[in-house]
Amino acid sequence: MNKIIDCKGLNCPLPVVNTKKHFDSIESGDAVTIVDNEVAKNNVMKFAQKNGYETKYEEKDGLFYVTIVKGKVLEDCNLQFDAKENEKFTIAITNDKFGHGDDKLGIILMKSYLFALSESDIIPTDLIFINGGVKLTVEGTEVIENLQKLQEKGVKIQVCGTCLDFYKIKEKLLIGEVSNMYSIVETMNESDRVIKL
């Protein structure tokens, strides 16, 4: 009987994260992830296909049952990130919210992004927090646990000292090293890839 991964009622990215955790824990085998919306179904299927797993789904009574089989690698699967294993990859976070628009939604999206990033197999070598992004590294933020997980995986976290001083929150810093613009510029210039949020 297939392992059931019940993700009904879970928001993005939890259905993918829970499915990934199961398949990371086994060499081969199968499971059925149950979700209650098409977006979650599509995301779980994309995860499976990207990793070369066999996948199919069935819709029944408003639920999607996504069957995934690990161990049967799809012949046309090409994992493009394997060749970039030693790449220096930096993410610069410039705000405590993700995107522009509603601030409440932006806070939810940033929390979700950092959680998904902490669960990802592909993580940055460096995280840089500047301007409003420094607010994510201090007391009172809901993302410290995810940042700690990334730091434990070897991600170097730099936090702009000038920005901490500007917002008068330097004494509340919980994670990362206080950095300066010269070090931040060096890190970004030495990176093979930089993403700015």
C-alpha positions as CSV (number, residue, x, y, z in Angstrom):
1,M,0.0,0.0,0.0
2,N,1.2,3.5,-0.9
3,K,2.4,5.9,1.8
4,I,-0.2,8.6,2.2
5,I,1.1,12.2,2.6
6,D,-2.0,14.2,3.7
7,C,-1.6,17.8,2.8
8,K,-5.2,18.8,2.7
9,G,-5.7,22.4,4.0
10,L,-2.0,23.2,4.0
11,N,-0.8,26.4,2.4
12,C,2.1,26.8,0.0
13,P,4.9,25.5,0.2
14,L,4.0,22.9,2.8
15,P,2.6,20.2,0.4
16,V,5.9,20.3,-1.6
17,V,8.0,20.4,1.6
18,N,6.2,17.5,3.2
19,T,6.4,15.5,0.0
20,K,10.1,16.3,-0.4
21,K,10.9,15.2,3.2
22,H,9.3,11.8,2.6
23,F,11.2,11.2,-0.7
24,D,14.4,12.5,0.8
25,S,14.1,9.8,3.5
26,I,13.8,6.8,1.1
27,E,16.0,5.3,-1.6
28,S,13.1,4.2,-3.7
29,G,9.4,3.7,-3.3
30,D,6.1,5.5,-3.8
31,A,3.6,7.7,-2.0
32,V,0.4,9.5,-2.6
33,T,0.2,13.2,-1.7
34,I,-3.4,14.4,-1.1
35,V,-4.1,18.1,-1.7
36,D,-7.3,20.1,-2.0
37,N,-6.4,22.6,-4.7
38,E,-5.0,22.6,-8.2
39,V,-2.1,24.9,-7.5
40,A,-0.8,22.6,-4.8
41,K,-1.3,19.6,-7.1
42,N,0.7,21.3,-9.8
43,N,3.5,22.3,-7.4
44,V,3.8,18.7,-6.1
45,M,3.9,17.4,-9.6
46,K,6.5,19.9,-10.7
47,F,8.7,18.9,-7.7
48,A,8.4,15.2,-8.7
49,Q,9.1,15.8,-12.3
50,K,12.1,18.0,-11.6
51,N,13.6,15.3,-9.5
52,G,12.9,12.6,-12.2
53,Y,10.2,10.8,-10.3
54,E,7.3,9.1,-12.1
55,T,4.1,10.9,-11.3
56,K,0.4,10.9,-12.1
57,Y,-2.7,12.3,-10.4
58,E,-6.4,11.5,-10.0
59,E,-9.1,14.0,-9.0
60,K,-11.8,12.6,-6.7
61,D,-14.5,14.5,-4.6
62,G,-12.6,17.8,-4.9
63,L,-9.3,16.3,-3.8
64,F,-6.2,15.6,-5.9
65,Y,-4.3,12.4,-5.3
66,V,-0.8,12.7,-6.7
67,T,1.0,9.4,-7.0
68,I,4.8,9.6,-7.1
69,V,7.3,6.8,-7.7
70,K,11.0,7.3,-6.8
71,G,13.4,4.8,-8.3
72,K,12.2,5.0,-11.9
73,V,14.2,7.9,-13.2
74,L,12.6,9.5,-16.2
75,E,15.1,9.3,-19.2
76,D,14.6,12.9,-20.3
77,C,15.1,14.4,-16.8
78,N,18.0,16.8,-16.8
79,L,18.9,18.3,-13.4
80,Q,20.6,21.5,-14.4
81,F,22.0,22.4,-11.0
82,D,24.3,19.4,-10.6
83,A,27.0,21.2,-12.5
84,K,26.8,24.3,-10.4
85,E,27.7,22.6,-7.1
86,N,30.6,24.9,-6.2
87,E,28.9,28.1,-7.4
88,K,28.9,31.1,-5.1
89,F,25.3,32.2,-4.9
90,T,24.1,35.2,-3.0
91,I,20.6,36.4,-2.1
92,A,20.3,40.1,-1.0
93,I,17.2,40.7,1.0
94,T,16.4,44.4,1.0
95,N,13.0,44.4,2.7
96,D,11.1,42.6,5.4
97,K,8.3,42.0,3.0
98,F,8.3,40.0,-0.3
99,G,7.0,42.0,-3.3
100,H,5.0,45.2,-3.5
101,G,1.4,45.7,-2.6
102,D,-0.3,44.7,0.6
103,D,2.1,44.7,3.5
104,K,0.3,41.9,5.4
105,L,0.6,39.7,2.3
106,G,4.2,40.7,1.8
107,I,5.1,39.5,5.4
108,I,3.3,36.2,4.8
109,L,5.1,35.7,1.5
110,M,8.6,36.5,3.0
111,K,8.0,34.0,5.8
112,S,6.9,31.4,3.3
113,Y,9.9,32.1,1.0
114,L,12.5,31.8,3.8
115,F,10.8,28.6,5.0
116,A,10.9,27.1,1.5
117,L,14.5,28.2,1.1
118,S,15.5,26.6,4.3
119,E,13.9,23.3,3.1
120,S,15.4,23.5,-0.4
121,D,18.3,21.3,-1.6
122,I,19.7,24.3,-3.5
123,I,20.6,27.0,-1.0
124,P,22.7,30.2,-1.3
125,T,26.2,30.4,0.0
126,D,25.5,33.9,1.3
127,L,22.5,35.9,2.6
128,I,22.8,39.6,2.8
129,F,20.3,41.7,4.7
130,I,20.2,45.4,3.9
131,N,17.8,48.3,4.4
132,G,14.4,47.0,5.7
133,G,15.6,43.4,5.3
134,V,17.6,43.8,8.5
135,K,14.3,43.7,10.4
136,L,14.2,40.0,9.7
137,T,17.3,39.3,11.7
138,V,16.2,40.8,15.1
139,E,14.0,40.0,18.0
140,G,10.3,39.8,17.2
141,T,10.6,38.4,13.7
142,E,8.9,35.1,12.8
143,V,11.7,33.9,10.5
144,I,14.6,33.4,12.9
145,E,14.1,29.6,13.0
146,N,14.4,29.4,9.2
147,L,17.5,31.6,9.1
148,Q,19.1,29.5,11.9
149,K,18.4,26.4,9.8
150,L,20.1,28.0,6.8
151,Q,23.0,29.1,8.9
152,E,23.4,25.5,10.2
153,K,23.6,24.4,6.6
154,G,26.6,26.6,6.1
155,V,24.9,29.8,4.7
156,K,26.9,32.9,5.7
157,I,24.6,35.6,6.9
158,Q,25.7,39.3,6.7
159,V,23.6,42.1,8.2
160,C,24.2,45.7,7.3
161,G,25.5,47.6,10.4
162,T,24.5,51.0,9.1
163,C,21.0,49.8,8.5
164,L,20.7,48.3,12.0
165,D,21.9,51.6,13.4
166,F,19.5,53.6,11.2
167,Y,16.5,51.5,12.5
168,K,18.0,51.6,16.0
169,I,17.8,47.8,16.3
170,K,21.4,46.7,16.5
171,E,21.1,45.5,20.1
172,K,18.2,43.3,19.1
173,L,20.2,41.3,16.4
174,L,19.7,37.6,16.8
175,I,21.4,36.1,13.8
176,G,24.2,36.8,11.4
177,E,27.3,39.0,11.6
178,V,27.2,42.8,11.5
179,S,28.8,43.7,8.2
180,N,29.7,46.8,6.3
181,M,29.1,47.9,2.7
182,Y,32.6,47.1,1.6
183,S,32.2,43.4,2.7
184,I,28.7,43.3,1.1
185,V,30.1,44.6,-2.2
186,E,32.9,42.1,-2.1
187,T,30.5,39.2,-1.5
188,M,28.2,40.3,-4.3
189,N,31.1,40.9,-6.7
190,E,32.7,37.5,-6.0
191,S,29.3,35.7,-6.5
192,D,28.5,33.7,-9.6
193,R,24.9,34.6,-9.2
194,V,23.1,37.3,-7.1
195,I,19.3,37.5,-6.5
196,K,17.8,40.6,-5.0
197,L,14.6,40.5,-3.1
